[in-house]
Amino acid sequence: MALDINNFVIERIMRGTMLSSADKSILWSLNQIENPSLSVTSESRDAVDAMGTPIMTFEQGKQAEFSAENSLLDLGLLAAQSGTKKKVASTTAKIKSPAFEEFTWTSGTDITLSRTPVGASGAEVPFIYVLNGDGTTGKKYTAGANAASDVFKVTAGTKAITPPTNAVAGERVLVVYEYEADGTSDNGAVSVENTAKNFPTAGRFIMEVLGADVCNISVKYKAYLIFPQAKLLSDYNLDFTTDGKHPFTIKAMQNYCDHEKRLFELIVPEV
């Protein structure tokens, strides 16, 4: 018998994927979607009589939006919302990254940084700050050609910092600098940037929904919610907390050359 169901019990969202309209390649994909919601709205206008009493209501301007949250901060989604691409550090595409390191001065002993600092020669590390007891920054030391009172020396090639001549042994300091991640062993990095001139790319969004037959929950179905012409919105609010979610909204756009003007389609194939 051909499949013909009306009721569908949703178990969970399995995956949401945005495909390129040009070649159907995957632009980004999520598998931790929660709180999904589909909203369909339309505008209406009334035909009224001479007394202003509505005779008939006409609907127009139908719109559909899908909103949800990813359980985790997803860098691929963040890049897509920013209209950019996630960058992965390599030897040909290095990523300049900040480094914050804490050290304790030891009398007459250089400290060694974890990374090779970059910047103006001799001042790759421009300043070093004393850490107060509560962790806030206090006194500032400055880089110089040689160590002196309140002046430290940077030897970038060996990652060495020679303490100021008046450095107090046991003093805790914060060193802030930049280095280049090149994707080699233990020196990788990824980057996502949001610019004022780039916006998300439209595509074809497909969401896989796992569900069951309402009369027999042991019979599972995989439904597909398809937006033929979808636009990821660039608006979002991120909470940088452990339990924070990564929200996103997709607006269904009609394909003007599609005779049916489809906004979305739900397909439940037979298992």
C-alpha positions as CSV (number, residue, x, y, z in Angstrom):
1,M,0.0,0.0,0.0
2,A,1.3,3.5,-0.8
3,L,2.3,5.6,2.1
4,D,-0.5,8.0,3.2
5,I,-0.2,9.4,6.7
6,N,-1.7,12.5,8.3
7,N,-0.3,12.5,11.9
8,F,3.4,12.6,12.5
9,V,5.1,12.5,15.9
10,I,8.3,14.5,15.9
11,E,11.1,12.9,17.9
12,R,14.0,15.3,17.1
13,I,15.7,17.4,14.5
14,M,18.6,15.4,13.1
15,R,20.3,18.0,10.9
16,G,19.9,21.3,9.1
17,T,21.9,22.0,5.9
18,M,22.2,24.9,3.6
19,L,23.1,24.0,0.1
20,S,24.5,26.3,-2.6
21,S,21.9,27.3,-5.2
22,A,24.7,27.2,-7.9
23,D,26.1,23.7,-7.5
24,K,24.2,22.1,-4.5
25,S,27.4,21.9,-2.4
26,I,27.1,22.2,1.4
27,L,27.6,25.8,2.6
28,W,27.1,24.9,6.3
29,S,25.4,22.2,8.3
30,L,24.2,21.8,11.9
31,N,23.3,18.7,13.9
32,Q,22.6,20.1,17.4
33,I,19.4,22.0,16.6
34,E,16.8,22.7,19.3
35,N,13.7,24.9,19.8
36,P,12.8,24.9,16.1
37,S,9.9,27.1,15.1
38,L,8.2,27.7,11.8
39,S,6.2,30.9,11.4
40,V,3.9,31.7,8.5
41,T,2.3,35.1,8.1
42,S,0.4,37.1,5.5
43,E,-0.9,40.5,5.0
44,S,-4.7,41.1,4.5
45,R,-6.9,43.8,3.1
46,D,-10.6,44.1,3.5
47,A,-13.2,45.0,0.9
48,V,-15.8,47.2,2.7
49,D,-19.2,48.7,2.0
50,A,-20.2,52.3,2.1
51,M,-20.6,52.0,5.9
52,G,-17.1,50.6,6.3
53,T,-18.3,47.1,7.1
54,P,-16.0,44.4,5.9
55,I,-17.5,42.3,3.1
56,M,-14.6,40.1,2.2
57,T,-10.9,39.7,3.3
58,F,-8.2,39.2,0.8
59,E,-4.8,37.8,1.8
60,Q,-1.5,38.6,0.2
61,G,2.2,38.9,0.8
62,K,2.6,35.5,2.5
63,Q,5.9,35.0,4.3
64,A,7.6,32.1,6.1
65,E,10.4,32.1,8.6
66,F,12.2,29.3,10.4
67,S,14.0,30.0,13.6
68,A,16.0,27.7,16.0
69,E,19.0,27.5,18.2
70,N,22.1,25.3,17.9
71,S,23.1,23.9,21.3
72,L,26.7,24.8,20.7
73,L,28.5,27.8,19.3
74,D,29.1,26.8,15.7
75,L,31.8,28.6,13.8
76,G,30.5,27.6,10.4
77,L,27.1,29.1,11.2
78,L,28.7,32.2,12.7
79,A,30.7,32.7,9.5
80,A,27.6,32.2,7.4
81,Q,25.7,34.7,9.4
82,S,28.5,37.1,8.9
83,G,28.7,36.6,5.2
84,T,32.2,35.3,5.4
85,K,34.0,31.9,5.6
86,K,35.8,30.2,8.5
87,K,39.5,30.6,8.1
88,V,41.9,27.8,9.1
89,A,45.5,28.7,9.7
90,S,48.1,27.3,7.3
91,T,51.6,28.1,6.2
92,T,50.2,30.1,3.3
93,A,47.4,31.7,5.3
94,K,48.6,32.5,8.7
95,I,46.3,33.9,11.4
96,K,47.7,36.6,13.8
97,S,46.5,35.6,17.2
98,P,46.8,37.3,20.6
99,A,48.5,35.6,23.5
100,F,48.0,36.3,27.2
101,E,50.6,34.6,29.5
102,E,51.4,34.9,33.2
103,F,54.9,34.6,34.7
104,T,56.7,35.0,37.9
105,W,59.9,37.0,37.9
106,T,62.9,35.0,39.0
107,S,66.0,37.0,39.9
108,G,68.6,37.0,37.0
109,T,66.6,34.6,34.9
110,D,64.9,35.2,31.5
111,I,61.3,34.0,31.0
112,T,60.4,32.1,27.8
113,L,57.2,32.7,25.9
114,S,55.1,29.9,24.5
115,R,55.0,31.4,21.0
116,T,57.2,33.6,18.9
117,P,56.0,37.2,19.2
118,V,55.6,39.4,16.1
119,G,55.6,43.1,15.8
120,A,58.1,46.0,15.6
121,S,61.7,44.7,16.0
122,G,62.7,44.9,19.7
123,A,59.2,45.7,20.8
124,E,57.3,42.5,19.7
125,V,56.1,42.6,23.3
126,P,55.5,46.3,23.9
127,F,54.5,46.1,27.6
128,I,54.4,43.9,30.6
129,Y,52.0,44.5,33.5
130,V,52.4,43.6,37.2
131,L,49.4,41.6,38.4
132,N,47.9,42.8,41.7
133,G,46.7,40.4,44.3
134,D,43.1,40.5,43.0
135,G,44.3,39.7,39.4
136,T,43.9,43.3,38.1
137,T,46.8,45.0,36.2
138,G,49.1,47.5,38.0
139,K,52.6,48.8,37.2
140,K,53.6,48.8,33.5
141,Y,57.1,47.8,32.2
142,T,58.2,48.9,28.8
143,A,60.3,47.2,26.1
144,G,63.8,48.5,25.3
145,A,67.0,47.7,23.6
146,N,68.5,46.4,26.9
147,A,67.1,45.6,30.3
148,A,67.1,48.6,32.6
149,S,65.0,50.0,35.5
150,D,61.4,49.5,34.5
151,V,62.6,48.3,31.0
152,F,62.7,44.7,29.8
153,K,64.4,43.3,26.7
154,V,62.6,41.1,24.0
155,T,64.6,38.5,22.0
156,A,61.9,37.3,19.7
157,G,64.0,34.6,17.9
158,T,64.4,32.7,21.2
159,K,61.0,33.8,22.7
160,A,63.0,35.3,25.6
161,I,62.1,38.2,27.9
162,T,64.9,39.6,30.1
163,P,63.3,41.1,33.2
164,P,63.9,44.8,34.2
165,T,66.8,45.4,36.5
166,N,64.5,46.4,39.3
167,A,62.1,43.5,38.8
168,V,61.1,42.0,42.2
169,A,61.6,38.3,42.5
170,G,58.3,36.5,43.0
171,E,56.4,39.3,41.3
172,R,53.6,38.0,39.1
173,V,53.3,39.6,35.7
174,L,51.0,39.5,32.6
175,V,52.6,39.4,29.1
176,V,50.4,40.3,26.2
177,Y,51.6,39.9,22.6
178,E,50.7,38.6,19.2
179,Y,52.0,35.6,17.2
180,E,51.3,34.0,13.9
181,A,49.5,30.6,13.8
182,D,50.6,28.7,10.7
183,G,48.7,25.4,11.1
184,T,51.8,23.4,11.9
185,S,52.0,21.0,14.8
186,D,50.7,22.7,18.0
187,N,50.4,26.0,16.2
188,G,46.9,26.0,14.7
189,A,44.1,28.4,14.8
190,V,40.7,29.1,13.2
191,S,39.2,32.5,12.7
192,V,35.7,34.0,11.9
193,E,35.3,37.7,11.1
194,N,32.2,39.8,10.7
195,T,32.5,42.8,8.4
196,A,30.3,45.7,7.6
197,K,30.1,44.9,3.9
198,N,29.5,41.1,3.8
199,F,26.1,39.4,4.3
200,P,24.8,35.8,4.3
201,T,24.5,33.9,1.0
202,A,21.1,32.6,0.0
203,G,20.7,28.9,-0.8
204,R,18.5,25.8,-0.4
205,F,17.9,24.8,3.2
206,I,16.9,21.3,4.1
207,M,16.0,20.1,7.6
208,E,15.9,16.4,8.5
209,V,13.3,15.6,11.1
210,L,13.1,12.2,12.8
211,G,9.6,11.1,13.7
212,A,7.2,8.2,14.2
213,D,3.9,6.9,13.1
214,V,1.2,8.1,15.6
215,C,-0.4,4.6,15.5
216,N,2.9,2.7,15.8
217,I,5.8,4.6,17.4
218,S,8.2,1.7,16.5
219,V,7.8,2.8,12.8
220,K,10.2,5.7,12.3
221,Y,10.1,8.2,9.5
222,K,12.5,10.8,8.4
223,A,10.7,14.0,7.1
224,Y,12.4,16.7,5.1
225,L,11.4,20.4,5.5
226,I,12.7,22.1,2.4
227,F,13.1,25.8,1.7
228,P,14.0,26.0,-2.1
229,Q,15.0,29.6,-1.8
230,A,16.3,30.4,1.7
231,K,18.0,33.4,3.2
232,L,19.9,33.2,6.5
233,L,19.5,36.4,8.3
234,S,22.5,38.3,9.6
235,D,20.8,39.3,12.9
236,Y,21.7,37.3,16.0
237,N,22.4,37.7,19.7
238,L,25.0,35.4,21.3
239,D,25.3,34.7,25.0
240,F,28.9,33.7,25.8
241,T,27.9,31.4,28.7
242,T,28.2,27.7,29.2
243,D,24.5,27.2,28.7
244,G,24.2,29.8,26.0
245,K,22.7,28.8,22.6
246,H,23.5,29.9,19.0
247,P,20.3,31.3,17.5
248,F,19.6,31.6,13.8
249,T,16.7,32.6,11.6
250,I,16.1,31.6,8.0
251,K,13.6,33.5,5.8
252,A,11.9,31.7,3.0
253,M,12.0,33.6,-0.3
254,Q,9.9,32.8,-3.3
255,N,11.7,31.8,-6.5
256,Y,10.3,34.4,-8.8
257,C,10.7,32.0,-11.8
258,D,8.9,29.2,-10.0
259,H,5.4,29.0,-11.3
260,E,4.1,27.6,-8.0
261,K,5.9,30.3,-5.9
262,R,6.8,27.7,-3.3
263,L,8.0,29.0,0.1
264,F,8.7,25.5,1.6
265,E,7.7,21.9,1.3
266,L,7.4,19.1,3.8
267,I,8.2,15.6,2.4
268,V,7.7,12.3,4.4
269,P,9.1,9.5,2.3
270,E,8.3,5.8,3.0
271,V,10.9,3.9,5.1
